[in-house]
Amino acid sequence: MAQSLEASATVALSPEEAFALAHTLGADRIAWDSHVEKRMLLRDAQELGRGVQVFERVNDGRRVILKYDVWFPGQVSSNRMVKGPWWLADYGEGWHFTEVDGGTKVTWKITYKHAARALGDQIGGVMKLVFRSELDQRMDDYVAASLDADLVRDSVDALHGQLPRFARHRDR
């Protein structure tokens, strides 16, 4: 059975700025997300959007290829895993942005399912603890990054085609 976790925070950014920051790639993503070692566009993609695939490697060694299936800048996005580690049967992420007084409420949700048939409850419990800790830390990183005016500006530029260094697999 699939599990889901979410983390929310309010940041002093417009929904468009908050969306752009959440979808950073390459050097910009590594600058704020303490779990990400690499995050880049795949194939011939020039920008993020519906149908685009992204490679992500996090600091525990997990490598996934995610494909965006929902993309409404400033509002919502979601992706799902098309390739990942053997122990992860399913994985997806979603971001939701709501304008509130003083900024934007940002919610980051992950949904996952482990692939283990034996010891399913025990493995599920461990995964929940690990993913909860990771999601909370990454949301804290995101909130801290929202205070960096240069990073936010670069994120908005990247969403409009001015990609940061190492944002595309083909440019390496």
C-alpha positions in Angstrom: 0.0 0.0 0.0 1.3 3.5 -0.9 2.2 5.8 1.9 2.3 9.6 1.7 3.9 12.4 3.7 3.8 16.2 3.4 5.5 19.2 4.8 4.2 22.8 4.6 5.7 26.2 5.2 4.9 29.8 4.5 7.5 31.9 2.7 7.7 35.6 1.9 7.7 35.0 -1.9 5.0 35.3 -4.6 3.6 32.0 -5.8 5.6 32.3 -9.0 8.9 32.9 -7.1 8.1 30.0 -4.7 7.3 27.7 -7.6 10.6 28.6 -9.4 12.7 28.0 -6.3 11.1 24.6 -5.7 12.0 23.5 -9.2 15.6 24.6 -9.4 18.2 22.4 -11.2 21.9 21.9 -11.4 24.1 24.2 -9.3 21.2 26.2 -8.0 19.5 23.1 -6.6 22.7 21.9 -4.9 23.1 25.3 -3.4 20.0 25.0 -1.2 18.9 21.4 -1.0 21.2 19.6 1.4 20.1 16.1 0.2 20.6 16.6 -3.5 24.0 15.9 -5.1 22.7 16.2 -8.7 19.5 17.2 -10.3 19.3 17.8 -14.1 17.1 17.7 -17.2 17.4 14.6 -19.3 17.1 13.9 -23.0 16.9 17.1 -25.1 14.8 19.0 -22.6 15.6 22.7 -22.5 13.3 23.6 -19.6 11.0 21.9 -17.0 7.4 21.2 -17.9 4.8 18.4 -18.5 6.4 15.3 -19.9 10.0 16.3 -19.0 12.3 13.8 -17.2 14.7 14.8 -14.5 17.5 12.8 -13.0 18.1 13.2 -9.3 20.8 11.7 -7.0 20.5 12.3 -3.3 23.2 12.0 -0.6 22.1 8.5 0.5 23.0 7.2 -3.0 19.3 6.9 -4.2 19.0 7.7 -7.9 15.7 8.3 -9.6 14.4 9.5 -12.9 11.2 11.5 -12.4 8.8 12.5 -15.1 6.5 15.6 -14.7 2.9 14.8 -15.3 1.3 18.0 -13.9 2.9 21.4 -14.5 1.0 24.7 -13.7 3.7 27.3 -12.8 2.8 29.2 -9.7 0.2 26.7 -8.6 1.0 23.0 -8.7 3.3 20.4 -10.1 3.8 16.7 -9.7 6.1 14.0 -11.0 6.4 10.3 -10.7 9.3 7.9 -10.7 9.9 6.1 -14.0 13.2 4.5 -12.9 14.6 4.1 -9.4 16.2 1.8 -6.8 15.1 -1.8 -6.7 13.6 -1.4 -3.2 11.2 1.4 -4.2 8.2 0.1 -6.1 6.6 3.6 -6.6 7.6 7.2 -5.8 6.2 10.6 -6.6 6.4 14.2 -5.5 4.0 17.1 -5.7 4.2 20.8 -4.9 1.3 23.0 -4.2 1.4 26.8 -3.9 -1.3 29.0 -2.3 -1.1 32.8 -2.0 -1.6 33.9 1.6 -1.2 37.2 3.5 2.5 37.9 3.5 3.6 35.3 1.0 2.9 31.8 -0.2 2.0 28.6 1.6 4.1 25.9 0.1 3.2 22.2 0.5 5.6 19.4 -0.6 4.1 16.0 -0.7 5.8 12.7 -1.4 4.0 9.3 -2.1 6.0 6.1 -2.1 5.6 2.3 -1.9 8.3 -0.1 -1.1 9.0 -3.2 -3.2 9.7 -5.7 -0.3 7.3 -8.6 0.0 8.8 -10.0 3.2 8.8 -7.9 6.4 6.6 -5.3 4.6 5.3 -3.6 7.8 8.8 -3.3 9.3 10.4 -2.0 6.2 7.4 0.4 5.7 7.9 1.8 9.2 11.6 2.4 8.6 11.0 4.1 5.3 8.4 6.3 6.8 10.9 7.5 9.5 13.6 8.1 6.9 11.4 9.9 4.4 9.8 12.0 7.1 13.2 13.2 8.4 14.4 13.8 4.8 11.2 15.7 3.8 11.3 17.9 7.0 15.0 18.7 6.4 14.5 19.5 2.8 11.6 21.8 3.6 13.7 23.6 6.1 16.4 24.0 3.4 13.8 25.4 1.1 12.6 28.0 3.6 16.1 29.1 4.2 16.7 29.4 0.5 13.6 31.6 0.1 15.5 34.3 2.1 18.3 34.3 -0.5 17.3 37.1 -3.0 20.0 36.1 -5.6 19.0 32.5 -5.6 15.3 33.3 -5.9 16.1 35.7 -8.9 18.2 33.0 -10.5 15.4 30.5 -10.0 12.9 32.7 -11.8 15.4 33.3 -14.6 15.9 29.5 -14.9 12.2 28.9 -15.2 12.2 31.2 -18.2 15.0 29.4 -20.0 18.3 30.7 -18.4 19.4 27.4 -16.9 22.2 27.2 -14.2 25.4 25.3 -14.7 24.9 21.5 -14.8 21.2 21.8 -15.3 21.1 19.6 -18.4 22.7 16.2 -18.9 23.8 17.0 -22.4 25.7 20.1 -21.3 28.1 18.3 -19.0 
